[in-house]
Amino acid sequence: MRLQPWIRSQRGTAFFLAIIALTLLSLLGLSVSFEGLSELTISDNFESDTEALLLADTGLNHAREELRGLYDPNDPNDEVGFDFLLRGPNATADPQGTGGFAARNPLTFSTARLMDPAYFTATITDDGILWKRNAAGNPVRVIPESGIVQRAARGADGKYGTSDDTLYLQNPGPDQILDTSDDTFMPPGAYTSGDWIMGRYFLKVTDDDQAPDEDGNAYDDANGKVIVRSMAIRNSLAMASRPRRNSVAVVEAVLSRDLSLELEGPLTIEATSVNSAVSGNAFELNGNDRSGRKPAKPGVGFMLDNPPSNAHDPAIDFYNSLSQQQKNNIRGAASNIPEITDTSIGDVTTETQSGPNSVLLDPNELAGLIDKLRDIAKADGTYYGTDQTWSGNNTRFGAPDDPRITFIDGSLNLSGNATGKGILVVTGDANLSGGAGL
């Protein structure tokens, strides 16, 4: 049998099959490459999203710590609200946008997505930033408009992303420019030119002006509650074919000022009887408001659980134990006790019952509060489980910019010029002498 020419000839078949195979392998290789690149992008985005969320949580925790005990002595509403924060250090309302949910953001989302964390170039108002006054009375930005920077310092191996790296936060300071002399938080000698700036978090405090107990004014905090929103940006994988896209996370919380220990005067005594012995004249109990804006309170106030007919007896017993000079050292509101006319010792039971401190008149509530304070002190390392004797210039009680809860499960003998600000709980006897200023 004789084959046809087109059946006998196989020239070019191998080349054709090779081209097909090469094309298939190339497509397979491209597919694997694109798949790997997509997985890398997804992985990096997941990592940066997670780290942005953790960084936002860090910002919220930072704000919570800074808000503890924070007030502005120049704000007439400082005992209740946070008006001074809502208006910013310039004390002027500078509203941006139309309000609502978006007004709580420190930055717009488009700005946050495109911003290089290493450079802050946005223009925003100072409304809602965290600030306080220094000893000279000048405003200091605690968390400035430019936020707090997260940096990574390479360890001994000179590589990022290994176990010897060091992460730290850096406050750009009042000039809002990194690596200048007014920066804070940064450990001494930590900065090097090769540090990696990973992200930033920004804070903004706004009023819950739509709450039932509010007045609808976004710059007037009438209930002592504010909304704190933390927005964090984190570097994500930058591709040459597309613009920067940071991971952005937002968390917020409603924080309120707890006034349950805002007692009626510098010294408040809850007792049905008093056996006191005050020695020396080197003390002052002054219930007058030093700014002159608020009504005076008693230098020493007495409150009772259930006032009997002899409710004033503890106050009178305390008064009778004082010398005239000691009585002169107790200043403040005029006494509301008829038997006391020449010093500021008053009955604050009614004021306590009608205010946030009413829990102090309930033994069960008071015991629960003491237990909470004990737990906080244990967590902060300011708990002492035995009797304590302290003397000299003791600073265990905190400072105006760092108030503390000091809990002593026992008795305290305190002498010397101790100073501090915060809460002192003594479950046993308390003997104070010297020039303590608490």
GUZAFI-56439 format. One record per residue (C-alpha): residue number from 0; chain; x, y, z. Coordinates in Angstrom, 2 decimals. Example, Ala and Ser with C-alpha at 12.3 -4.5 7.8 and 13.67 -1.06 7.14 Angstrom:
BEGIN
PT   zagu   tigu         X         Y         Z
PT      0      A     12.30     -4.50      7.80
PT      1      A     13.67     -1.06      7.14
***
This chain:
BEGIN
PT   zagu   tigu         X         Y         Z
PT      0      A      0.00      0.00      0.00
PT      1      A      1.25      3.39     -0.87
PT      2      A      0.83      6.21      1.76
PT      3      A     -0.24      9.65      0.84
PT      4      A      2.48     12.36      1.03
PT      5      A      0.78     14.31      3.79
PT      6      A      0.67     11.13      5.92
PT      7      A      4.29     10.18      5.22
PT      8      A      5.71     13.68      6.05
PT      9      A      6.16     14.49      9.85
PT     10      A      8.58     17.34      9.49
PT     11      A      7.87     20.24     12.04
PT     12      A      5.66     18.17     14.33
PT     13      A      8.20     18.05     17.18
PT     14      A      8.77     21.79     16.97
PT     15      A      5.06     22.42     17.06
PT     16      A      4.61     20.17     20.12
PT     17      A      7.57     21.85     21.82
PT     18      A      6.02     25.29     21.30
PT     19      A      2.72     24.09     22.77
PT     20      A      4.47     22.56     25.81
PT     21      A      6.59     25.66     26.34
PT     22      A      3.52     27.86     26.15
PT     23      A      1.67     25.71     28.68
PT     24      A      4.65     25.69     31.05
PT     25      A      5.03     29.46     30.71
PT     26      A      1.38     29.99     31.50
PT     27      A      1.69     27.63     34.45
PT     28      A      4.76     29.50     35.68
PT     29      A      3.02     32.86     35.37
PT     30      A      0.01     31.49     37.18
PT     31      A      2.17     30.20     40.03
PT     32      A      4.04     33.52     40.13
PT     33      A      0.86     35.58     40.26
PT     34      A     -0.59     33.21     42.83
PT     35      A      2.50     33.56     45.01
PT     36      A      2.45     37.33     44.64
PT     37      A     -1.24     37.43     45.54
PT     38      A     -0.62     35.23     48.58
PT     39      A      2.25     37.50     49.63
PT     40      A      0.04     40.58     49.29
PT     41      A     -2.82     38.94     51.17
PT     42      A     -0.45     37.80     53.91
PT     43      A      1.16     41.23     54.22
PT     44      A     -2.20     42.96     54.25
PT     45      A     -3.48     40.59     56.94
PT     46      A     -0.35     41.19     59.00
PT     47      A     -0.46     44.96     58.60
PT     48      A     -4.23     45.03     59.30
PT     49      A     -3.68     43.05     62.50
PT     50      A     -0.80     45.27     63.58
PT     51      A     -2.82     48.40     62.80
PT     52      A     -5.61     47.11     65.04
PT     53      A     -3.14     46.37     67.85
PT     54      A     -1.60     49.81     67.41
PT     55      A     -5.05     51.42     67.60
PT     56      A     -5.69     49.49     70.83
PT     57      A     -2.39     50.83     72.14
PT     58      A     -3.55     54.35     71.41
PT     59      A     -6.83     53.79     73.24
PT     60      A     -5.03     52.40     76.29
PT     61      A     -2.65     55.35     76.16
PT     62      A     -5.59     57.76     76.17
PT     63      A     -7.24     55.97     79.08
PT     64      A     -4.10     56.26     81.20
PT     65      A     -3.62     59.92     80.34
PT     66      A     -7.25     60.78     81.10
PT     67      A     -7.02     59.45     84.66
PT     68      A     -7.10     62.50     86.89
PT     69      A     -6.68     64.85     83.92
PT     70      A     -8.30     68.25     84.28
PT     71      A     -7.67     71.87     83.41
PT     72      A     -7.50     74.18     86.44
PT     73      A     -8.60     77.05     84.18
PT     74      A    -11.80     75.26     83.12
PT     75      A    -14.82     76.21     85.29
PT     76      A    -16.46     72.88     84.38
PT     77      A    -13.45     70.72     85.20
PT     78      A    -15.18     68.89     88.04
PT     79      A    -17.74     67.43     85.67
PT     80      A    -16.76     67.56     82.02
PT     81      A    -13.90     67.59     79.56
PT     82      A    -14.71     70.86     77.79
PT     83      A    -11.03     71.83     77.71
PT     84      A    -10.20     68.72     75.65
PT     85      A    -13.07     69.24     73.23
PT     86      A    -11.85     72.73     72.34
PT     87      A     -8.14     71.92     72.28
PT     88      A     -5.17     73.87     73.66
PT     89      A     -6.25     77.06     71.87
PT     90      A     -9.57     76.95     73.81
PT     91      A    -11.45     77.66     70.57
PT     92      A    -13.96     75.45     68.81
PT     93      A    -12.76     74.79     65.26
PT     94      A    -15.37     72.41     63.84
PT     95      A    -14.55     70.52     60.66
PT     96      A    -17.03     68.67     58.50
PT     97      A    -20.71     68.18     59.26
PT     98      A    -20.39     66.29     62.54
PT     99      A    -21.70     62.80     63.16
PT    100      A    -19.70     59.60     62.99
PT    101      A    -17.00     60.92     60.64
PT    102      A    -16.33     63.92     62.90
PT    103      A    -14.85     61.56     65.49
PT    104      A    -11.99     60.60     63.17
PT    105      A     -8.66     62.31     63.82
PT    106      A     -7.96     62.08     60.07
PT    107      A    -10.06     61.36     57.02
PT    108      A     -9.77     57.80     55.79
PT    109      A     -8.35     58.91     52.45
PT    110      A     -5.58     60.85     54.22
PT    111      A     -4.85     57.92     56.52
PT    112      A     -4.66     55.46     53.63
PT    113      A     -2.23     57.51     51.56
PT    114      A     -0.05     59.09     54.26
PT    115      A      3.57     58.05     54.62
PT    116      A      3.89     57.18     58.35
PT    117      A      7.38     58.70     58.33
PT    118      A      6.04     62.17     57.47
PT    119      A      3.06     64.06     58.83
PT    120      A      1.76     66.60     56.33
PT    121      A     -1.97     66.71     57.13
PT    122      A     -3.67     69.90     58.30
PT    123      A     -6.10     69.28     61.15
PT    124      A     -7.42     71.30     64.09
PT    125      A     -6.37     70.80     67.70
PT    126      A     -9.95     70.09     68.80
PT    127      A    -10.08     66.86     70.77
PT    128      A     -6.36     66.17     71.12
PT    129      A     -5.03     65.09     74.51
PT    130      A     -3.21     67.89     76.30
PT    131      A     -2.60     69.20     79.81
PT    132      A     -0.97     72.15     81.54
PT    133      A      2.57     72.01     82.86
PT    134      A      3.76     73.49     86.14
PT    135      A      3.96     76.93     84.52
PT    136      A      0.35     76.72     83.35
PT    137      A      1.24     76.37     79.68
PT    138      A     -0.51     73.80     77.47
PT    139      A      1.48     70.68     76.58
PT    140      A      0.33     68.26     73.91
PT    141      A      0.31     64.75     75.39
PT    142      A     -0.72     63.17     72.08
PT    143      A     -0.23     65.84     69.39
PT    144      A     -2.07     66.24     66.11
PT    145      A      0.77     64.33     64.41
PT    146      A      0.11     61.30     66.59
PT    147      A      2.53     58.86     68.18
PT    148      A      5.03     57.04     65.94
PT    149      A      5.83     53.33     66.12
PT    150      A      9.42     52.51     65.21
PT    151      A     11.50     49.36     64.90
PT    152      A     15.21     49.35     65.70
PT    153      A     17.28     46.56     64.19
PT    154      A     19.10     44.35     66.65
PT    155      A     22.63     43.02     66.62
PT    156      A     22.05     41.00     63.45
PT    157      A     21.29     44.20     61.50
PT    158      A     18.05     42.76     60.09
PT    159      A     14.41     43.68     60.56
PT    160      A     11.80     41.16     61.58
PT    161      A     14.06     39.04     63.77
PT    162      A     13.85     38.28     67.47
PT    163      A     16.41     40.90     68.55
PT    164      A     14.51     43.86     67.07
PT    165      A     13.25     46.57     69.46
PT    166      A      9.86     48.23     69.03
PT    167      A      9.24     51.59     70.67
PT    168      A      6.91     54.56     70.50
PT    169      A      7.99     58.13     69.81
PT    170      A      6.14     61.37     70.43
PT    171      A      7.19     63.98     67.84
PT    172      A      6.78     66.69     70.48
PT    173      A      5.33     70.20     70.13
PT    174      A      7.02     70.81     66.78
PT    175      A      5.38     67.61     65.45
PT    176      A      8.65     66.77     63.63
PT    177      A     10.44     63.51     64.28
PT    178      A     13.96     63.23     65.70
PT    179      A     14.25     66.71     67.16
PT    180      A     15.14     67.63     70.72
PT    181      A     11.55     67.89     71.98
PT    182      A     10.65     64.27     71.17
PT    183      A      9.55     62.06     74.08
PT    184      A      8.99     58.36     74.84
PT    185      A     12.03     57.38     72.77
PT    186      A     14.67     55.50     74.82
PT    187      A     18.02     57.34     75.06
PT    188      A     20.23     56.43     72.13
PT    189      A     17.53     54.31     70.53
PT    190      A     17.22     56.25     67.30
PT    191      A     19.48     55.42     64.36
PT    192      A     19.14     56.52     60.77
PT    193      A     18.22     52.97     59.78
PT    194      A     15.21     52.66     62.05
PT    195      A     12.02     51.60     60.34
PT    196      A      8.98     53.81     60.95
PT    197      A      6.17     51.27     60.92
PT    198      A      3.07     53.32     61.70
PT    199      A      1.33     55.96     63.79
PT    200      A     -1.72     56.27     65.95
PT    201      A     -3.85     59.39     66.34
PT    202      A     -6.35     60.25     69.09
PT    203      A     -9.42     62.44     69.14
PT    204      A    -11.81     63.14     72.00
PT    205      A    -15.38     64.11     71.11
PT    206      A    -18.51     64.69     73.13
PT    207      A    -21.36     62.18     73.23
PT    208      A    -23.63     65.14     72.55
PT    209      A    -26.60     62.96     71.49
PT    210      A    -26.77     61.11     74.83
PT    211      A    -30.00     61.62     76.86
PT    212      A    -28.10     63.41     79.64
PT    213      A    -26.26     65.73     77.23
PT    214      A    -27.26     69.14     75.88
PT    215      A    -26.60     68.59     72.16
PT    216      A    -23.58     70.92     72.14
PT    217      A    -20.52     69.12     70.76
PT    218      A    -18.21     71.43     72.71
PT    219      A    -20.00     71.29     76.08
PT    220      A    -19.51     68.08     78.06
PT    221      A    -22.43     68.09     80.47
PT    222      A    -22.23     64.51     81.78
PT    223      A    -18.53     63.79     82.23
PT    224      A    -18.52     61.25     79.38
PT    225      A    -16.53     61.53     76.17
PT    226      A    -15.91     59.34     73.15
PT    227      A    -12.25     58.58     72.55
PT    228      A    -11.39     57.32     69.07
PT    229      A     -8.00     55.91     68.17
PT    230      A     -7.01     55.65     64.50
PT    231      A     -3.83     53.78     63.56
PT    232      A     -2.05     53.50     60.23
PT    233      A      0.45     50.77     59.42
PT    234      A      2.72     50.30     56.42
PT    235      A      1.54     47.63     54.01
PT    236      A      3.34     46.07     51.06
PT    237      A      3.99     48.87     48.54
PT    238      A      3.83     47.81     44.89
PT    239      A      5.45     49.83     42.11
PT    240      A      2.31     49.47     40.04
PT    241      A     -0.02     51.11     42.58
PT    242      A      0.06     53.99     45.08
PT    243      A      0.59     53.56     48.81
PT    244      A     -2.24     51.87     50.69
PT    245      A     -1.79     51.84     54.46
PT    246      A     -3.74     49.52     56.66
PT    247      A     -6.08     51.64     58.79
PT    248      A     -7.78     50.54     62.02
PT    249      A    -10.19     52.47     64.21
PT    250      A    -11.30     51.65     67.75
PT    251      A    -13.24     53.80     70.16
PT    252      A    -14.63     53.73     73.67
PT    253      A    -16.81     55.88     75.89
PT    254      A    -14.84     57.02     78.92
PT    255      A    -16.47     58.68     81.89
PT    256      A    -15.13     60.64     84.84
PT    257      A    -15.85     58.76     88.06
PT    258      A    -16.81     61.27     90.75
PT    259      A    -17.56     58.70     93.47
PT    260      A    -14.48     59.79     95.45
PT    261      A    -14.84     63.52     94.84
PT    262      A    -15.38     64.15     98.54
PT    263      A    -16.73     67.32    100.12
PT    264      A    -13.45     68.87    101.23
PT    265      A     -9.82     67.95    101.81
PT    266      A    -10.62     65.70    104.82
PT    267      A    -13.87     63.75    105.12
PT    268      A    -14.60     61.53    108.11
PT    269      A    -17.33     58.90    108.18
PT    270      A    -17.93     57.85    111.76
PT    271      A    -20.48     57.51    114.55
PT    272      A    -17.87     58.43    117.16
PT    273      A    -14.43     59.99    117.12
PT    274      A    -11.49     59.61    119.48
PT    275      A     -8.91     61.91    117.95
PT    276      A     -5.70     63.49    119.13
PT    277      A     -4.22     66.04    116.75
PT    278      A     -0.68     67.06    117.69
PT    279      A      1.25     70.03    116.36
PT    280      A      0.23     73.03    114.30
PT    281      A      2.19     72.36    111.10
PT    282      A     -0.79     71.45    108.94
PT    283      A     -3.48     73.13    106.87
PT    284      A     -6.85     71.79    105.78
PT    285      A     -8.21     74.32    103.29
PT    286      A    -11.54     73.76    101.56
PT    287      A    -11.39     77.00     99.58
PT    288      A    -11.02     76.75     95.83
PT    289      A     -7.65     78.32     95.02
PT    290      A     -8.88     79.56     91.65
PT    291      A    -11.79     81.37     93.28
PT    292      A    -14.26     79.97     90.74
PT    293      A    -15.93     77.28     92.83
PT    294      A    -17.79     77.42     96.13
PT    295      A    -15.78     76.64     99.26
PT    296      A    -16.15     73.31    101.02
PT    297      A    -15.55     72.46    104.67
PT    298      A    -11.94     71.96    105.66
PT    299      A    -13.13     68.88    107.58
PT    300      A    -16.44     67.25    106.68
PT    301      A    -18.34     64.60    108.63
PT    302      A    -20.83     62.14    107.15
PT    303      A    -22.91     59.42    108.82
PT    304      A    -24.69     56.29    107.56
PT    305      A    -28.00     57.03    109.26
PT    306      A    -27.81     60.29    111.17
PT    307      A    -29.32     59.84    114.64
PT    308      A    -30.49     62.69    116.84
PT    309      A    -26.92     63.22    118.05
PT    310      A    -25.50     63.26    114.51
PT    311      A    -23.19     66.15    115.23
PT    312      A    -21.55     64.57    118.24
PT    313      A    -18.55     63.13    116.30
PT    314      A    -17.87     66.52    114.72
PT    315      A    -18.21     68.31    118.06
PT    316      A    -15.93     65.77    119.76
PT    317      A    -13.32     66.34    117.05
PT    318      A    -13.73     70.11    117.37
PT    319      A    -13.29     70.00    121.15
PT    320      A    -10.03     68.05    120.79
PT    321      A     -8.41     70.90    118.83
PT    322      A     -6.43     73.85    120.14
PT    323      A     -7.37     77.30    118.91
PT    324      A     -4.35     77.42    116.61
PT    325      A     -5.33     74.06    115.13
PT    326      A     -8.87     75.36    114.57
PT    327      A     -7.40     78.36    112.77
PT    328      A     -5.55     75.98    110.41
PT    329      A     -8.86     74.52    109.19
PT    330      A    -10.29     76.86    106.57
PT    331      A    -13.12     76.77    104.08
PT    332      A    -16.89     77.06    104.08
PT    333      A    -18.60     78.29    107.25
PT    334      A    -19.77     75.46    109.48
PT    335      A    -23.40     74.33    109.28
PT    336      A    -23.20     72.94    112.81
PT    337      A    -24.61     75.45    115.33
PT    338      A    -22.09     74.56    118.03
PT    339      A    -19.12     75.30    115.75
PT    340      A    -18.63     78.93    114.77
PT    341      A    -14.90     79.62    114.55
PT    342      A    -13.55     76.97    112.16
PT    343      A    -14.53     75.12    109.00
PT    344      A    -15.84     71.79    110.31
PT    345      A    -19.19     70.84    108.78
PT    346      A    -21.76     68.11    108.25
PT    347      A    -21.66     66.90    104.63
PT    348      A    -24.06     63.96    104.97
PT    349      A    -26.83     65.56    102.89
PT    350      A    -24.42     66.59    100.10
PT    351      A    -22.97     63.10    100.05
PT    352      A    -26.38     61.39     99.93
PT    353      A    -27.50     63.46     96.94
PT    354      A    -24.30     63.16     94.90
PT    355      A    -22.16     60.46     93.28
PT    356      A    -20.58     59.68     96.65
PT    357      A    -23.77     58.16     98.06
PT    358      A    -22.21     54.72     97.70
PT    359      A    -19.86     55.64    100.53
PT    360      A    -22.81     55.62    102.94
PT    361      A    -23.73     52.02    102.06
PT    362      A    -21.47     49.58    103.97
PT    363      A    -21.77     46.91    101.28
PT    364      A    -21.03     49.32     98.44
PT    365      A    -18.12     50.77    100.39
PT    366      A    -16.70     47.28    101.03
PT    367      A    -16.97     46.52     97.31
PT    368      A    -15.18     49.76     96.45
PT    369      A    -12.38     48.94     98.91
PT    370      A    -11.96     45.50     97.31
PT    371      A    -11.66     47.08     93.86
PT    372      A     -9.07     49.56     95.11
PT    373      A     -7.12     46.69     96.68
PT    374      A     -7.04     44.80     93.36
PT    375      A     -5.90     47.89     91.45
PT    376      A     -3.12     48.58     93.96
PT    377      A     -1.93     44.97     93.71
PT    378      A     -1.78     45.23     89.93
PT    379      A      0.12     48.54     90.13
PT    380      A      2.59     47.36     92.77
PT    381      A      1.37     49.85     95.40
PT    382      A     -0.20     47.30     97.75
PT    383      A      1.30     46.62    101.20
PT    384      A      0.00     43.65    103.16
PT    385      A      1.56     44.53    106.53
PT    386      A      1.90     47.50    108.89
PT    387      A      4.00     50.30    107.45
PT    388      A      6.20     52.97    109.05
PT    389      A      7.34     55.66    106.64
PT    390      A      9.29     58.82    107.34
PT    391      A     11.16     61.53    105.47
PT    392      A     10.29     62.87    102.04
PT    393      A      8.22     59.88    100.99
PT    394      A      6.88     59.83     97.43
PT    395      A      4.91     56.59     97.55
PT    396      A      1.61     58.43     97.11
PT    397      A      2.09     59.61     93.53
PT    398      A      2.29     63.10     92.07
PT    399      A     -0.16     65.54     90.42
PT    400      A      0.74     64.18     86.97
PT    401      A      0.90     60.57     88.20
PT    402      A     -1.82     59.93     90.83
PT    403      A     -1.70     56.53     92.52
PT    404      A     -3.80     54.23     94.65
PT    405      A     -1.80     53.20     97.72
PT    406      A     -3.38     50.41     99.75
PT    407      A     -2.11     49.35    103.19
PT    408      A     -3.72     46.25    104.70
PT    409      A     -2.63     47.20    108.19
PT    410      A     -1.67     50.31    110.12
PT    411      A      0.34     53.29    108.91
PT    412      A      2.71     55.50    110.86
PT    413      A      3.66     58.41    108.63
PT    414      A      6.00     61.22    109.59
PT    415      A      8.02     63.81    107.74
PT    416      A      7.22     65.92    104.71
PT    417      A      5.44     63.28    102.66
PT    418      A      3.68     64.49     99.52
PT    419      A      1.44     62.89     96.98
PT    420      A     -1.79     62.80     95.05
PT    421      A     -4.20     59.92     94.66
PT    422      A     -6.04     57.59     97.01
PT    423      A     -4.64     56.26    100.29
PT    424      A     -6.46     53.33    101.91
PT    425      A     -5.45     52.20    105.40
PT    426      A     -7.45     49.33    106.89
PT    427      A     -5.86     49.70    110.34
PT    428      A     -4.83     52.73    112.38
PT    429      A     -3.42     55.79    110.62
PT    430      A     -1.01     58.01    112.53
PT    431      A      0.18     61.06    110.58
PT    432      A      2.66     63.60    111.88
PT    433      A      4.90     66.24    110.36
PT    434      A      4.23     68.37    107.32
PT    435      A      2.52     65.83    105.10
PT    436      A      0.92     67.37    102.04
PT    437      A     -1.53     64.82    100.61
***
